[in-house]
Amino acid sequence: MAITRRNVLFGIGTAALASVARPQLTEAFFQASTAPAVLSEKELILLSRNENPYGAFASVQQAMQDALKKANRYPFEPDYDGLVERIAQLHAIKKDEVAVGMGSTELLRMAADSFTGPGKRLITGDPTFEVVGIYATWRNADVVKVPLTATYAHDLEAMLRAARGNSNGGLIYICNPNNPTGSITPASTLAEFARSVPSGYVVLIDEAYHHFAVDMPDYAPTAPASNVIVTRTFSKVFGMAGIRLGYGVAPAKLLEQMEHAQLFNDMNIVASSCGSVALDDVSATQAAARRIIADRAEFMRQCASRKLRVIPSYANFVMVETGKPAKTMREEFRKRGIDVGRPFPPMLTYLRVSFGLPDQMQLFWKAWDEIVS
């Protein structure tokens, strides 16, 4: 049975309730918690949150307007079921192998709540998206951070060794493409890795940025397997970060284990209405991905003209080596009305820059040249 049915209300455990009381840890949470207060957010050019600066598709914006007319109602089962059915069709799987949530962040929390805990282990890259590690820490799990390889891929061999070092099992988190590095772990090695993971471990693959990598060598979206959960979001290419919609695909038995950790009635009417519209608008999706990939190519050209060292990116952002503390660089950019990515230990001289609109990127490069001159 797909998650977010009404019967999950009575299955919410105490761990899930405890996590609800804590703040939702999103990229925006981390930005706000570390950002020096210079300008208000409305005044800043935001190049820090890996968002789509072009906004939601026209078709999705219309769906949003239509959905607001029903904002006084809870979503009906047909609204939810239609979205689940569309996701199942996309992945050629059954409906009970799909779960939807408030952004993919909710699915990440559900996985941490369900597959980590005292005596169990979370194995994650370093650096990578931190929220799964934080959730696992709240569950009193043993969190093992494995440094990325020299090519900024996940070190799968080291992750396997870490898994074999704890027979109690747990969760292995792989963000692919990885945030904050924008790098990929090759599909061929990932498939073999999933087959080699010890019994008792679940592999969680976060594909938030997959639209920006699908045509790249060595990358392919991951298919769910007996021990694999794949999560995706509508926040990036679809331009729906503020709507909070994501989903996970996995064998039904894994999703059933996660039911207790999901909030009751978590799907809002706008999200449930817009998700299928976004997935159906294939031409707009492809155009949005091409546009952001073109923005990435232009960013790389600007870096090359300045002889800057960058990590090759498969996402909608790039990590740039500045030679200076990223904290200092960020403060300098904010003085000029631009918000760039926070520091990501241990890469404290790298600056993560999300792509904005072309005129915003011109202002970014003007500011860059002023700061480094």
C-alpha positions as CSV (number, residue, x, y, z in Angstrom):
1,M,0.0,0.0,0.0
2,A,1.4,3.4,-0.9
3,I,2.4,5.7,1.9
4,T,0.3,8.8,3.0
5,R,-3.0,6.8,3.1
6,R,-5.2,7.6,6.1
7,N,-4.3,4.5,8.0
8,V,-0.7,5.7,8.6
9,L,-2.0,8.1,11.3
10,F,-2.2,5.3,13.8
11,G,1.2,4.0,12.9
12,I,3.3,7.0,13.7
13,G,5.9,6.1,16.3
14,T,7.4,8.1,19.1
15,A,10.6,8.6,17.1
16,A,8.7,10.1,14.3
17,L,6.8,12.4,16.6
18,A,10.0,13.5,18.2
19,S,11.5,14.4,14.8
20,V,8.4,16.4,13.9
21,A,9.0,18.7,16.9
22,R,12.4,19.7,15.5
23,P,12.9,22.2,12.6
24,Q,12.8,20.8,9.1
25,L,16.4,20.9,7.9
26,T,16.4,22.1,4.4
27,E,19.0,23.8,2.3
28,A,17.3,27.1,3.3
29,F,17.7,26.2,7.0
30,F,21.4,25.8,6.6
31,Q,21.7,29.0,4.6
32,A,19.8,31.0,7.2
33,S,21.7,29.5,10.1
34,T,25.1,30.6,8.7
35,A,24.4,33.7,6.7
36,P,25.8,37.0,7.8
37,A,23.0,39.5,8.1
38,V,23.8,42.3,5.6
39,L,20.7,42.6,3.3
40,S,17.3,41.1,3.6
41,E,16.6,38.1,1.5
42,K,14.3,40.1,-0.8
43,E,17.2,42.3,-1.7
44,L,19.7,39.6,-2.3
45,I,20.5,37.8,-5.6
46,L,20.1,34.2,-4.5
47,L,22.9,32.0,-5.9
48,S,23.0,29.7,-2.8
49,R,20.2,27.2,-2.8
50,N,20.4,25.2,-6.1
51,E,17.0,26.5,-7.2
52,N,15.7,27.0,-10.7
53,P,15.8,30.8,-11.1
54,Y,13.4,30.6,-14.1
55,G,10.5,29.4,-12.0
56,A,7.9,26.8,-12.6
57,F,6.6,25.9,-16.0
58,A,3.6,27.9,-17.4
59,S,1.5,24.7,-17.2
60,V,2.4,24.2,-13.6
61,Q,1.8,27.8,-12.7
62,Q,-1.7,27.4,-14.1
63,A,-2.2,24.2,-12.1
64,M,-1.2,26.1,-9.0
65,Q,-3.8,28.8,-9.6
66,D,-6.5,26.2,-10.2
67,A,-5.5,24.3,-7.1
68,L,-5.7,27.4,-4.9
69,K,-9.5,27.4,-5.5
70,K,-9.6,24.2,-3.5
71,A,-7.2,25.3,-0.8
72,N,-10.0,25.0,1.8
73,R,-10.2,21.3,1.2
74,Y,-7.9,18.4,2.1
75,P,-6.5,16.6,-1.0
76,F,-8.9,13.8,-2.2
77,E,-7.6,10.3,-2.8
78,P,-7.9,10.8,-6.5
79,D,-5.5,13.8,-6.4
80,Y,-2.9,11.7,-4.5
81,D,-3.6,8.5,-6.5
82,G,-3.2,10.3,-9.8
83,L,0.3,11.6,-8.9
84,V,1.4,8.2,-7.6
85,E,0.1,6.5,-10.7
86,R,2.0,9.0,-12.9
87,I,5.2,8.4,-11.0
88,A,4.7,4.6,-11.2
89,Q,4.3,4.9,-14.9
90,L,7.4,7.0,-15.3
91,H,9.5,4.3,-13.5
92,A,7.6,1.3,-14.9
93,I,6.8,0.0,-11.4
94,K,3.7,-0.7,-9.3
95,K,1.9,2.0,-7.3
96,D,2.7,0.4,-4.0
97,E,6.4,1.0,-4.9
98,V,6.0,4.8,-4.8
99,A,5.9,7.2,-1.8
100,V,5.4,10.9,-2.0
101,G,6.3,13.5,0.6
102,M,7.0,17.2,1.4
103,G,10.1,17.4,-0.8
104,S,12.5,14.6,-1.0
105,T,13.8,15.8,2.3
106,E,10.8,14.1,4.0
107,L,11.7,10.8,2.3
108,L,15.3,11.1,3.5
109,R,14.1,11.6,7.1
110,M,11.7,8.7,6.8
111,A,14.6,6.5,5.7
112,A,16.8,7.6,8.5
113,D,14.0,7.1,11.0
114,S,13.3,3.6,9.7
115,F,16.7,2.1,9.0
116,T,19.1,3.8,11.5
117,G,19.1,3.9,15.3
118,P,21.1,2.7,18.3
119,G,23.6,0.1,17.2
120,K,22.9,0.7,13.5
121,R,25.1,2.7,11.2
122,L,24.6,5.5,8.7
123,I,27.4,5.6,6.0
124,T,27.6,8.7,4.0
125,G,30.0,10.7,1.8
126,D,32.0,13.6,3.0
127,P,31.1,16.2,2.0
128,T,27.6,15.6,0.9
129,F,24.0,16.8,1.7
130,E,24.0,16.7,5.5
131,V,20.4,16.2,6.5
132,V,20.4,12.4,6.5
133,G,23.4,12.5,8.8
134,I,21.6,14.9,11.2
135,Y,18.5,12.8,11.2
136,A,20.5,9.6,11.9
137,T,22.3,11.4,14.7
138,W,19.0,12.3,16.3
139,R,18.3,8.5,16.1
140,N,21.5,7.9,18.0
141,A,23.0,6.0,15.1
142,D,26.7,5.5,14.4
143,V,27.4,8.0,11.6
144,V,30.4,7.2,9.5
145,K,31.6,9.9,7.0
146,V,33.7,8.5,4.1
147,P,35.8,11.1,2.2
148,L,35.1,11.3,-1.5
149,T,37.6,10.0,-4.0
150,A,40.1,12.1,-5.9
151,T,37.5,12.5,-8.6
152,Y,34.9,13.5,-6.1
153,A,32.9,10.3,-6.5
154,H,31.6,8.4,-3.5
155,D,34.3,5.9,-2.4
156,L,32.2,2.8,-2.7
157,E,35.0,0.4,-1.6
158,A,35.5,2.4,1.6
159,M,31.8,2.5,2.2
160,L,31.6,-1.3,1.8
161,R,34.4,-1.7,4.4
162,A,32.5,0.6,6.8
163,A,29.3,-1.5,6.3
164,R,31.1,-4.8,6.9
165,G,32.4,-3.3,10.1
166,N,29.0,-3.2,11.7
167,S,26.8,-6.4,11.5
168,N,23.7,-4.6,12.9
169,G,23.1,-3.0,9.5
170,G,21.8,0.4,8.7
171,L,21.6,2.9,5.9
172,I,24.1,3.9,3.2
173,Y,23.4,7.4,1.6
174,I,24.6,8.3,-1.8
175,C,23.7,11.7,-3.4
176,N,24.2,11.3,-7.1
177,P,25.0,13.9,-8.6
178,N,26.5,14.9,-5.2
179,N,25.7,18.1,-3.4
180,P,27.8,20.2,-2.9
181,T,30.4,18.9,-5.4
182,G,28.2,18.4,-8.4
183,S,30.1,15.2,-9.2
184,I,28.8,11.8,-10.1
185,T,29.5,8.2,-9.0
186,P,29.4,6.1,-12.2
187,A,26.3,4.0,-12.8
188,S,28.2,0.8,-13.4
189,T,30.0,0.9,-10.1
190,L,26.8,1.8,-8.3
191,A,25.0,-1.3,-9.6
192,E,27.8,-3.6,-8.5
193,F,28.0,-1.8,-5.1
194,A,24.3,-2.4,-4.4
195,R,24.7,-6.1,-5.1
196,S,27.7,-6.2,-2.7
197,V,26.2,-4.4,0.3
198,P,26.0,-6.7,3.4
199,S,22.6,-8.0,4.5
200,G,20.8,-5.6,6.8
201,Y,21.8,-2.4,5.0
202,V,19.6,-0.3,2.8
203,V,21.1,1.9,0.0
204,L,19.4,5.3,-0.3
205,I,20.3,7.1,-3.6
206,D,19.3,10.7,-3.8
207,E,18.8,11.8,-7.4
208,A,17.7,15.4,-6.8
209,Y,19.9,16.6,-9.7
210,H,19.5,13.8,-12.2
211,H,17.9,15.9,-14.9
212,F,21.2,17.8,-15.3
213,A,23.2,14.7,-15.8
214,V,21.2,12.2,-17.8
215,D,23.1,12.8,-21.1
216,M,26.5,12.7,-19.4
217,P,29.0,9.7,-19.8
218,D,29.0,7.3,-16.9
219,Y,25.7,8.5,-15.5
220,A,22.4,6.8,-15.5
221,P,19.4,7.0,-13.2
222,T,19.2,4.2,-10.7
223,A,16.5,1.6,-10.7
224,P,15.1,0.5,-7.3
225,A,16.2,-2.9,-6.2
226,S,15.5,-5.2,-3.2
227,N,17.8,-3.1,-1.0
228,V,17.7,0.3,-2.9
229,I,15.5,3.4,-2.4
230,V,15.7,6.2,-4.9
231,T,14.5,9.6,-4.1
232,R,13.8,12.6,-6.4
233,T,12.5,16.1,-6.0
234,F,10.3,18.6,-7.8
235,S,12.4,21.4,-6.4
236,K,15.1,21.6,-9.1
237,V,14.3,21.3,-12.8
238,F,10.6,21.7,-12.2
239,G,11.1,25.0,-10.3
240,M,8.8,24.0,-7.4
241,A,11.1,24.3,-4.4
242,G,8.6,26.3,-2.5
243,I,5.8,23.8,-3.1
244,R,7.6,21.0,-1.2
245,L,7.1,17.9,-3.3
246,G,9.3,14.9,-3.7
247,Y,9.0,11.1,-4.0
248,G,10.8,7.9,-3.5
249,V,10.6,4.6,-5.4
250,A,11.5,1.3,-3.8
251,P,10.2,-2.2,-3.2
252,A,6.9,-2.2,-1.4
253,K,8.4,-4.0,1.6
254,L,10.9,-1.2,2.2
255,L,8.2,1.5,1.9
256,E,6.0,-0.4,4.3
257,Q,8.9,-0.2,6.9
258,M,8.9,3.6,6.4
259,E,5.2,4.2,6.9
260,H,5.4,4.9,10.6
261,A,7.7,7.8,10.0
262,Q,5.5,9.8,7.6
263,L,3.3,12.6,8.7
264,F,-0.5,12.2,8.3
265,N,-2.0,14.3,5.6
266,D,1.4,15.7,4.5
267,M,0.4,16.2,0.9
268,N,-0.9,19.7,0.2
269,I,-3.5,20.3,-2.5
270,V,-1.2,22.4,-4.7
271,A,1.6,19.9,-4.6
272,S,-0.8,16.9,-5.4
273,S,-2.3,18.9,-8.3
274,C,1.0,20.2,-9.8
275,G,3.1,17.1,-9.6
276,S,1.4,15.2,-12.4
277,V,1.2,18.3,-14.6
278,A,5.0,18.8,-14.2
279,L,5.8,15.2,-15.1
280,D,3.4,15.4,-18.1
281,D,5.0,18.5,-19.5
282,V,8.0,16.7,-21.0
283,S,8.9,19.4,-23.5
284,A,9.1,22.1,-20.8
285,T,11.1,19.7,-18.6
286,Q,13.6,19.1,-21.4
287,A,13.8,22.8,-22.3
288,A,14.4,23.7,-18.6
289,A,17.2,21.2,-18.3
290,R,18.8,22.4,-21.5
291,R,18.7,26.0,-20.4
292,I,20.3,25.3,-17.1
293,I,22.9,23.0,-18.7
294,A,23.7,25.9,-21.1
295,D,24.0,28.3,-18.1
296,R,26.4,25.8,-16.6
297,A,28.5,25.7,-19.7
298,E,28.7,29.5,-19.7
299,F,29.7,29.5,-16.1
300,M,32.5,27.1,-16.9
301,R,33.6,29.3,-19.8
302,Q,33.8,32.3,-17.4
303,C,35.9,30.2,-15.0
304,A,38.2,29.0,-17.7
305,S,38.8,32.6,-18.9
306,R,39.9,33.4,-15.3
307,K,41.9,30.2,-15.0
308,L,39.9,29.1,-12.0
309,R,40.0,25.6,-10.7
310,V,36.5,24.0,-10.6
311,I,35.0,20.6,-10.0
312,P,33.3,19.3,-13.1
313,S,29.6,19.6,-12.4
314,Y,26.7,17.5,-13.4
315,A,24.2,19.7,-11.4
316,N,22.8,23.2,-11.4
317,F,25.7,24.6,-9.4
318,V,29.5,24.5,-9.4
319,M,32.2,24.4,-6.7
320,V,35.0,26.9,-7.4
321,E,38.3,26.9,-5.7
322,T,38.9,30.5,-4.4
323,G,42.2,30.2,-2.6
324,K,40.5,32.1,0.2
325,P,38.2,31.1,3.1
326,A,34.8,30.5,1.6
327,K,33.3,32.3,4.7
328,T,35.2,35.4,3.8
329,M,34.3,35.2,0.1
330,R,30.6,34.8,1.0
331,E,30.7,37.8,3.2
332,E,32.2,39.9,0.4
333,F,29.6,38.8,-2.0
334,R,26.8,39.6,0.4
335,K,28.2,43.1,0.8
336,R,27.5,43.4,-3.0
337,G,24.0,42.0,-2.7
338,I,24.7,38.4,-3.8
339,D,24.2,35.3,-1.6
340,V,26.5,32.4,-2.6
341,G,26.8,29.0,-0.9
342,R,28.0,28.5,2.7
343,P,31.2,26.8,3.6
344,F,31.2,23.0,3.2
345,P,33.8,21.3,5.5
346,P,36.3,20.1,4.8
347,M,36.4,22.0,1.5
348,L,36.7,25.4,3.2
349,T,38.2,27.3,0.3
350,Y,35.7,26.2,-2.3
351,L,32.6,28.3,-3.0
352,R,29.4,26.6,-4.2
353,V,27.6,28.9,-6.8
354,S,24.1,28.1,-8.0
355,F,23.2,29.4,-11.4
356,G,20.9,32.5,-11.5
357,L,19.4,34.4,-14.5
358,P,21.9,35.6,-17.1
359,D,21.9,39.2,-15.9
360,Q,22.4,38.0,-12.3
361,M,25.4,36.0,-13.3
362,Q,26.9,39.1,-15.0
363,L,26.6,40.8,-11.7
364,F,28.2,37.8,-10.0
365,W,31.2,37.9,-12.2
366,K,31.5,41.7,-11.8
367,A,31.5,41.2,-8.0
368,W,34.0,38.3,-8.3
369,D,36.5,40.4,-10.3
370,E,36.2,43.2,-7.7
371,I,36.7,40.8,-4.7
372,V,39.7,39.0,-6.1
373,S,41.5,42.0,-7.7
